[in-house]
Amino acid sequence: MSLVYLCIGMTASLSMFQLVNTENVLTDWNTGDDGFKWRPNCDFPGHDIGQISITTATRGECGRLCIANPQCSHFTFGHLENCYMKKAPSTTVRRDFDYESIGICGFIPWRLDSETERDDPELQQYQTQNIKMIPDEKERIIDVGTTLTLTCDYAFENVDQKNNFNISWEIPNYLSKNVELSDLDNRLRKTFGRNETHMTSTLSLTNARPKDTGYFGCRGPLGFSNTHTVKQYVYVFSSTELVIIEGNEYYIEIPHGKTDHEINCRPTHPDVKVSLIHRHQYTARGENWLEPKRDLLADPNSNWSFEPKTGLKLKKAKIDDTGHFECTGTYETQVYLRDIYLYVGGMELNRTDGVEDPVEGSNVNLMCRTYVYTASFSPPKWSYQVNGIGLIAIINKTNQFEGIEIKEPDIFVYKDKTLYTSQLSLTNISPSSYTFQCQGSGFTGKISFQAKKLEGNLKSKYVQLKKNIAQNLTCFISRGSKGNRIIWLKDEKEYSGPVYSDNNSSILPLQGKAEEKGSYACLWKNNLVEENYVNFTVIAVPSIYPTSTETSVGHFPKSTTQSSIKHVPTSTETSSRTFKVSPLT
């Protein structure tokens, strides 16, 4: 297109933009020749998605530029002679201003959501004036076997619409997708008529059936401002069919972990109470089956929700959602149910001891479950990595690790599917980060956690020997260290004297003798992480510091300083506390 032709076209467009004012819509919203709406000296603040520089003389092109951008719903011309394109919700409120009488704003009507209430009353009036449905109701109830009749009336915007376009109808998905099953060709009729200002269409659906329940709507010509769809929800009530399942869907496979999966079980009357009963849980043995009359929708913590016009919704699909369900409708004294069979296959890996990060020395339990068709089942394998270092280590009978135990799996086969449960236990963990992996039957699950360092159970001791006065060195160890050997060192050599230990502490008795002075350390092993040592140095406590017949947990006095001693690692140690005993007085 030549520049001269483009300029002539823009000038012509501007003339239409300035002069056309739709009589049937709003007197203060002008209509551009491409159907966009505009008015002077206004703005829709924010929501910018782009801008193009044009002149004041060609500002009418701003509406066309917005139409050319599929994402654009609103536009503004003004500041620095730019056309600002916007992607804004239909609830966006117009702001009026006086910008040297050159600013304009507008919107593309067919890109606004007709289902959303608008804050601008003028836009609400615009929507309702152009297309109407008779009877004008949001929802309606008709009896089974009767005829549904709806009429739509549309006001023309221009001659082109009058001569070339018709109203289009929308019907429930079940009818449109199952024409033969629903006998739609014999039951559905549409009529069209028009005069100088309006066109009218009537939809008739004879011999209404419960599965006809759903949204019916009509809309204006595509690509024009009056393409808003007016909808009405129609219940086709049957006392013998209180709930329907769209498309007779009864066996449903849902991917594991999928969220907000809809199952179209809906009532045929707004007063029908819908319940969902988990009749048979295929992933549990007989003694663990759920109570068959439990209404899952009555539980506020349920994994299920329900909306009368959209049906059931499974919030997040899990293995135990597999089974036989009953979608039940109750109306007065009548009860009607539809069977639903769900299959949720996949893998679940989680901790069974809690969700918070564990502490040093505690135990961690992991569970890996797979539920798949037996033909594609393979036993899962465990592996792990510590601190993100090195390759992930596979755990099996030939490659076992101290502190890790894999229990015998539980295998449950029901019909053609296998539920496999494997449990892994970690004992006396060290303060590190861990990643465990379970892999099998085409699935891989990973779980990570950080074992926090335990700060409270192990404290330094300050001991001042008193001649012939018995005292104890007490080493409090981490919980979960049952079965581990505790080693005491004196002056970096293993202590050979008497020691008394239990699961939580170890006591080395002192008798107040000169030869007992020196540096002491208690050592024990945490699992999985090598060379994980905790060393404390304790200096002599001044004579003015109070003493007792037994050591106590405490903090360093402000007047003392901490120094280190040479550490002698052994093959079994990972945590230690060191005690320094002062000379006899």
N, C-alpha and C positions, 0 to 999 in steps of 0.2 A: 504494500500500500504506500502511495506517495505521501510526502509530507503535506502537500496541498490538500489531498483528499482527507487525510487524517484531521487536519485543522477544520475543514468544512464539516466533517462528521462530528467533531467535538463541539462546534458552534451550534449545530442542529440539536445535538443532545442537550446542550445548555438551555436552548430555547424551550424544549420540552420540559426540562427540569424546572425552569422558572415559571412556566405557565400552567402545567397540568395540576389540577387539584381534584381529587376524587370526591364526588358528591356523596357516594354511598359509604364512605369510610369516615374519617375525621376531618373536619374542616382545617385543622392546623397541622396535619401531616400531609405533605405533598407527595405525589407519586412520580418517580422518575420513569422514563420510557422503558426501562428494563424491569420495572416492578418494585424497585427499592423505595423505601419511605424516607423522607427527609424533612427538616425544618431548619430555619435560620437561628443563629446565635445560641447554640446549645452544645453540650459535650456529654459523652459517656466516659467518665474518668477511669483511667487505668486500663488494664487488660490488653495493652498494645502487643501486636505480633509483627508489626512492620510499619514502615512509612515510606512514602514516595513524594518527591517534590513536584508540585504542579503550581500553576499560576492561579490567581484569584479569578481571572477570566474563564478558566476551564475547571473551576472547582466542582462542577457537576459530574466530572469524570471520577470523582472520589467514590461515588456509589458503584460505578461500573468496575473500578479497580477492586473494590471489596467483593463484588460478585465473582470476579475472575480468580480470587483466592478462595479455595474450598474451605479454608479454616476461618474465614472472616464472617462475622455475624453483625458487627456494628462498625461505624466509621465516623471520623471527625475531621473536618478541614478547618485550619485557622493558623495556629502558631507557626511562624516562619514559612508560611505558605506550603505546609506539608499536609498530605493526606495520610492520616493515621488509621491503620486497619486494626481491628480489635476482635478478639475471640472472647466474648463475654456471655455470662448466663442470661437467660431471659428476664431474670429478676433485677438486672442492672437498672438503676434509676437515672433518668436524664437530669442533667444540671444545666440550667439556663444561664447565659451570660451575654454581655455586649462586647464583642471583640471587633470594634471598628466596623460593625455591620457586614463583615465578610465571612464570619465563621458559620459553619453548618454542621449538623450531625444527622445521622440516619441509621437505619438498620435494614437487614435483609429478612423479611417476614418469614419466609419458608425455612429459614435456618434457626428459628426459635422453637423451643420445646413447648408444644401446646398443652402438655400435661402439667407444666409448672405454673403455679400461681405467680402473677407478675405484680410487682410493687407499684408500677405505673398504671393508674386506673384508665388512662387513655389507651394503653396497649390492650388492657382487658376488654375495653369497649370495642376496639378494633377487631379483636379476635371473634367476639360473639356476634358482631354485626354482619360478618361476611358469610359465614356458613353455620347452619343450624340443623339440628336433628329433632324430629318430631316422632314420638313424645320426647320432650327435653328433660331427660332424667339420667342420673349417673348410673343407676342400676334398676333392674326390673325383674319381676318374677312372673313367669307364665307356667301354665300346667302342661304336662306331657301330653302330646297328641293335638295341641292347639296350633294356631298359625301365628308366627311372629311377623309383625309388619312394622317397618321403620321407613321414615321419609326424610330425605335430606334436601335442603334448600340452599342455593348458592347464588350470590349477587355478582353479576359480571363486573369486571374492572375496565374492560375495553372491548372493542368490536372483535378483535382477534379471538378472545375467549368465547364470545357469543357464537361465533361461526365455527369454531374448530375443536372445542374441548368439552368433555363430559365429566361428571362426578365419578370418582372411583370408590369402590366399597372394600372394606376389610372384614374378614370373617375369622372365627376361631381356627387355630392351627389344625386341629383334628379334622375339621371339614375340608380345609384346603389341601391337606396332605393325604386324605383318604376319601377321594371323590367317590370311588365305587362302593366302598364299605358304608359310607354315609348316605348313599343314594342321592347325592347332591344334584345330579342332572334332573331328577324327577321332582325334587322338592323345592329347589331354589329358583326364584324368578325375580328379575329386575326390570323396571320400566324407567324411561327417561323422557323428559319434556322440557321445553324452554319457551320463553317469550322475549320481549325486548330487553328486559332488565335482569331476569333470573333464569336459572335452570333448576329442575327438580328431578329427583330420582327416588323411587320406592323399591325397597327390598322386601320380599315375602318368602318366608321359609315355612312350608306346610308340615304337618305331622311332626311337630317338634319332639326331639328325643333328649334324654338326659345328657348325652355326650355333646349336644349342641351348646351346652353351657359355656359361656366365655364372652370375650369382648367382640362387639360388632361396631364398626366405625365407617365413616365416610370422609372424604377429603376432596379439596379443590384441585384444579389443574396443576400438574407438576411443573416446577420452575417459575411459578408465580407466587405473589404474596399471599394468596388465599389457600395455600396448601396445608393449612392446619387441619389435623384430623380430629373430628368430634367422635367420641367413643361412648358406648353404653355397655355395661356388663349385664348380661341376661342370664338369669337362673332358669333352667327348665326343670321344674320340680316333679319328682316321682316319689310317691310314698314307698315304693318297693325298691328303689335304687337311689339311696341317699347320698352315696359318694360315687364318683367316677374316676377312672384312671385313663388318662389320655392314651389312645392307641392300644388299649389292652396290654400295656407294658406290665409284666409281672416278674420276669427274671432280668435282673439288672446287674451288670458288672461295673464297679466303680473303682477307678485307680486309687491305690492307697495314698493317703495324704491330701486328696482333692478336697477343696473347701467349697462350701455352699452349693452342694450338688442338689438340684431340685428333682423331686419325684412328684409328678403331677396328679396327686390324689386330692380331689376337691369336692366340696359339698354341692348338692343341687338346690340348696335352699340356705339362706343366711342364718337360719335358726338351727341348722343341723350341727350338733356337737361332734367334732372329729377327734378320735383317739388313735394312738399308735401303740400296738402291743407287740413286743418281741416274743413271739411264740416259741421259737426254737433257736438256740445259739449253736451253730454247727462247730464252733471252735472251742467248745467246752464239753467235758465229759458229763454224763448224766447227773451226777451229784452236784455239779456246778451250774446247771442250767438256771436261767433267770426265772423268776415267778411269771408264769404265762399271762397273767391278767394285769401286769404292771403297765400303766399308761405312761409312756415316755414323754408325752407332751405336758403332763402334769408336774413333771420334775423340773424345778427352776434351773438345775445344773445339768440338764439333759444335753446330749450332743445333737438334739433335734429341735427344730422350730417349725411353725406352721403359720401360713397366711391363707385365708379362705379363697382368694382369687388366683393365687399362684401355687398353692399346695404345700407339700412337705419340703423341708430343706435339711439335709445332713450337713452339719457345720464343718466337720473334718472327718474324713473317712478313716476308720481304723479297722484292724483285723477283726476285732470282736463285734463289729457292726454286721458281720456276715451272719446270715440266718434267715429264718422265716418270720415275716412281720404280717400283721393284720391292720390295715387302715380301716377303721370302723366309724360309721356314722350313726348317731342316735338322734331320733326326732320323736318327741313325746314318748310313747311306749315302744316305738319300733326301732329295731337295730339291724344294720346291714353292714357287711364287711367285704373287703377285697383283699386277696392274698398278694403279698409282695415277697419275692425271694432276692436277697442281696448277696453278692459275692465281692468281698474286698480282699484282694490278694496282694502280697508284698512282704516287706520286712520291717520289723520294729526293733530298735536297739535303744535301751534306756537303763538308767540306774534305778535299782529297787530300794536303795538305802536312803534316798532323798535327792533333792535337787541342788542344795547348797554345796559349795566346794568343801571337801573333807579337810580335816586337819591331820597333821603329821602323826603317824602311829596308828591311825584308825583303819578300819576295814571298809572296803568298797565292793558292792555287789552289782554286777551287770547281767542283763538278760537280753538275749537275742532270739526273736521269734520270726519264723517264716511260715507263710501260708500260701501254698501254690497247688496247682494241679499235680497230682502224684507223678504223672508222666514226665514232668519237667523238674522234679525235685532233685536237689543235691544237698548233702549235709553242709551247713555253713562252717567256715574255718575262721579261727580267731588270729589276730595279730596285733602288735602294739608298738608304740614308739614313745620314748621318754625325752622331754625337753626339745622335741623337734630335731633331734640329732641322729644322723645315720639312717640306714634303711629300716623300714618297718619289719619287726621280727615276727616270724610265724610261730605260733604256739601249737605244738602237737605232741604225741607220745615220745617222739625222738628228740624233740627240742623243747624241753620243759624248763621253767624258770622258778626259782625259789620265791615263794610268796604268792604264786599264781596257781589257782586250782580250778579246773573245769569239771563240773559235775556231769554225771551221766545224763544224756539228753532225754527229754520226754517226747515221745513220738505218738501222735494221735492221728489216725487215718479215718476219715469219714467219707463214705462213698468214693468219689474219685479225687479227693483232695487230701493233702498232708499238712498237718500243723506240727512244726518242729520247734522245740524250746530248748535252748542251751543257756546254762548259767555259768558265769565266771566270777570267782571271788579273789580279791586282793587282800592280803593281810599286812598290817604294820607298814603302811606306805610311807615313803620319804617325801619331804617337801619339794615337789617337782611338778612339772606339767606332764600330763599323760594324754595320749590319743590311742583309743582302742578301735579296732575295725572288725566287723563281722561280714563275711562274704560267702554267698551261696545262692543257688537257684536263680542266678541271673541278677541278684540284688547285692548292693553294697551299702552297709550302714557304718557311720563313724560317730564316735562320741568322745568329747574331750573334757577334761576337768583339771583344775589346779589344786594340788594338796598344799594347804597353807602351813607355814612353819608354826609350831606350837611354842608360844612364848611364856605360858604361865606355869607349866608343870615342872619345869626344870629350872632351878635357881642356884646361884652361887652360895656357898657356905663360907663363913669366916669362923675359924676355930682357933682358940688360944689354949694350948695345953696347960692344965693345972696338975701339979704333981700328985700322982696316985688318985686322980679324979677321973672316973669313967665318963666317956662321951661317945656319941655315935656320929659317924659320917653317913648321912642318909641321901641316897640318890633317887629322886622321883623320876620314873621313866614314863614314856608316852603310853597312853592307853592302846590296847590292841596288840601289845608286844608279847602276848602269852606264848610260852614255849621257846622264847629266844634266850640264849645264854648271856648272862651279864658278866662282864669281866671288869675286875678292878686292877688298876696299875698303881704302883708306888715307885716314884723316881724312874718312870718310863719302863719299868719291868712288871710283869704280871705278879700281883699280890698273892702270897701263899697262905696268909692267915685266914682266920674264920670270917665268913661273910654270910649274911642271912638275907635271902631274897624271896619276894613273891611276885605276883603279876604286875604290881604297880610301883614297887620300890625295892631298893637293895640297901642293906645296912652293914657298914663295916665298923665294928666296935673298937674303941680306943681305951686304953687303961691308964693313960697319963704317964707313960714311960718315955725316957729320953730318946730311945731308939725309934719311936713312932713318928718323929718329926720328918717332914719331907713333902713331896708333891704327890697328890693322889688324883686318880681319874677313874670314873666308871664308864664302861663302854658296852654298847650292845648294837645289834645290827638291825637296820631297817632294810626292807626288801627293794629290789629292782634297781636302785641307784647305788653305784659303787662310790666309795670314798666320800661319803656324806658325813662329815664330822662336825661336831659342835664342841669347841674347847673353851674352857673358862680358866682363868688364872686368878688365884686367890692369894692375897698377901696377908701377912700377920696382922691381926687386929690389935690396936694399941691397948695397953693394960687398962685404960680407963673405959674401954668399951665393954658393956655388960656381957656376961657369958651365962650359959645355962648348962644343965647336965645333958642336954640333947640339942643338936644343931637344929636351926629353924630356917625357914625360907625367908629371905630378905633381900634388900637392895644394897648396892655398894654405898658405904658411908661417904659423905662429901669430902672427908679429909683423906680418903685413900685414893690410890691410883691403881689402874689395871695394867698388867703386863702379861706377856705371853710366855709360855713354856714350849720347849720342843715337843712336838707331837710324834708319838710312835704308833703308826697305824698297824693294825693286825688284820688278818684275813676275815675277821667276823665283825669288826667294829664299823659303825656308821654314825653313832651319836655319842657324845661324852660330856662329862662335867669334871673339872679338875679342882682339887682342894690342896691348899698349901697350909701346913701346920707349923706354928711358930715354936721356937725352943721352949724347953721347960723353964718355969720360974720358981 
